[in-house]
Amino acid sequence: MRFLLAAAALALAACGSQSVMDSVPEPPPINRGVEEQPQTLPSGLQLQFTRRGINEELGRPTMDATVLVHYEGSLVDGGEVFDSSFARGEPVDFPMAAVVRGFSEAISHMRPGDEVIATFPGSLGYGARGSGPIPPNAALRFRILLLAYQEPGQEPVAVAQ
């Protein structure tokens, strides 16, 4: 995943387009934490919102968007963390199409400032091929904080708006 995220970030930089990261304040303003019940979507993705952004009028990114997120990925079995932008102290921006389906589907349900715990089966992750430390068909859990997103040809949408 790090390779895909790094490649996506490099591709965006090479395009010369405005990066979502250019317009996002740090740290983002966050509403109070919430204790919502997990919801399971028809795809098998389970979402549990742990925070809601301050501006509920902001839209949600489409699968065509580029997003700026903090995330931490772990295996459901054993809980081993395999990657964390939180630990690196650097959010990551990438096109939604550049990551596994469960990750992008989770983000498509979020507004800037929202934080979720997304849990999904291997079929929404790396499937039978696995990837690096992620074994084949592994169920994954991601903590995701959406900071901003940008649709093609539009201005970035960020938590400070």
C-alpha positions in Angstrom: 0.0 0.0 0.0 2.8 2.4 0.8 4.1 2.0 -2.7 0.7 2.7 -4.2 0.2 5.8 -2.0 3.7 7.0 -2.8 3.2 6.4 -6.5 -0.1 8.3 -6.4 1.4 11.2 -4.6 4.3 11.4 -7.1 1.8 11.2 -10.0 -0.1 14.1 -8.6 3.0 16.2 -8.1 4.1 15.5 -11.7 0.7 16.7 -13.0 1.5 20.2 -11.7 -2.1 20.5 -10.4 -3.0 22.1 -7.1 -2.5 19.5 -4.3 -5.3 19.0 -1.8 -2.6 19.3 0.8 -1.9 22.9 -0.1 -5.1 24.2 1.3 -5.6 22.1 4.5 -4.9 23.6 7.9 -3.2 21.4 10.6 -4.6 20.3 12.9 -8.1 20.0 11.6 -11.0 21.3 13.7 -12.9 18.3 14.9 -16.3 18.1 16.5 -16.8 16.1 19.6 -16.2 12.4 19.5 -19.2 10.3 18.9 -20.2 6.8 19.9 -22.2 5.6 16.9 -23.1 2.0 16.4 -21.2 0.2 13.6 -23.1 -0.1 10.4 -22.5 -2.9 7.9 -23.0 -2.0 4.2 -24.2 -4.5 1.6 -20.6 -4.8 0.3 -19.5 -6.2 3.7 -17.8 -2.9 4.7 -18.4 -2.1 8.4 -18.2 1.6 9.4 -18.1 3.1 12.9 -17.8 6.8 13.1 -15.7 7.9 16.0 -15.7 11.7 15.2 -17.8 14.0 13.1 -16.4 17.1 11.3 -17.6 20.5 12.4 -19.3 21.3 9.0 -22.0 18.9 8.2 -22.9 20.8 5.1 -19.7 19.7 3.3 -20.1 17.1 0.6 -18.5 13.6 0.4 -15.9 12.7 -2.1 -16.7 10.6 -5.2 -14.5 7.9 -6.6 -13.0 10.5 -9.0 -11.7 12.6 -6.1 -8.2 13.0 -4.7 -8.3 12.8 -0.9 -6.0 13.9 1.9 -6.2 11.5 4.9 -4.5 10.3 8.0 -4.9 6.5 8.4 -3.7 3.5 10.3 -4.1 0.0 8.8 -4.1 -3.2 10.8 -5.0 -6.8 10.4 -8.3 -7.8 12.0 -6.7 -11.1 13.1 -4.0 -10.2 15.6 -4.4 -6.4 15.2 -0.9 -6.0 13.7 -0.5 -2.5 12.3 1.1 -2.6 8.9 1.1 1.1 8.0 0.3 4.4 9.7 0.4 8.0 8.5 -0.5 9.0 12.1 2.8 7.4 13.3 4.7 9.2 10.5 3.1 12.5 11.4 2.3 13.2 7.7 -1.1 12.9 6.1 -1.2 11.4 2.6 -3.0 12.5 -0.5 -4.0 10.1 -3.3 -6.7 9.4 -5.9 -9.5 7.3 -4.6 -9.0 4.9 -7.5 -5.5 4.1 -6.3 -6.4 2.2 -3.1 -8.3 -1.0 -2.3 -12.0 -0.9 -2.6 -12.8 -1.1 1.1 -10.6 1.9 1.9 -12.1 4.1 -0.9 -15.7 3.0 -0.2 -15.2 4.0 3.4 -13.9 7.4 2.5 -16.9 7.9 0.1 -19.2 7.9 3.2 -17.2 10.6 5.0 -17.1 14.4 5.1 -13.9 16.3 5.9 -13.3 16.1 9.6 -14.9 12.7 10.0 -13.0 9.8 11.5 -14.1 6.2 11.1 -13.0 2.7 11.9 -13.5 0.8 8.7 -13.4 -3.0 8.8 -13.8 -5.1 5.7 -13.2 -8.6 4.4 -10.3 -9.6 2.2 -12.5 -9.4 -0.9 -12.6 -5.6 -0.4 -8.9 -5.5 0.4 -6.0 -7.3 -1.3 -8.0 -10.5 -2.0 -6.2 -13.8 -2.7 -3.0 -12.1 -3.7 -2.3 -10.3 -0.4 0.4 -7.6 -0.4 3.6 -7.4 1.6 2.8 -8.1 5.3 -0.9 -8.6 4.4 -1.6 -12.3 3.9 -4.0 -13.5 1.2 -7.7 -12.9 2.0 -6.9 -11.0 5.2 -9.7 -8.9 6.8 -8.5 -5.4 7.4 -9.3 -2.5 9.8 -8.4 1.1 9.0 -8.7 4.1 11.2 -9.3 6.9 8.7 -9.5 10.7 9.3 -10.6 12.6 6.1 -8.9 16.0 6.1 -9.9 17.2 2.6 -10.8 16.2 -0.9 -10.7 17.6 -4.4 -12.9 16.6 -7.3 -11.4 17.0 -10.8 -11.5 20.7 -12.0 -12.9 21.9 -8.7 -11.6 23.7 -5.6 -10.5 21.6 -2.6 -13.1 20.9 0.1 -11.5 21.0 3.6 -12.5 20.9 7.2 -11.9 24.7 7.7 -14.7 25.6 5.2 
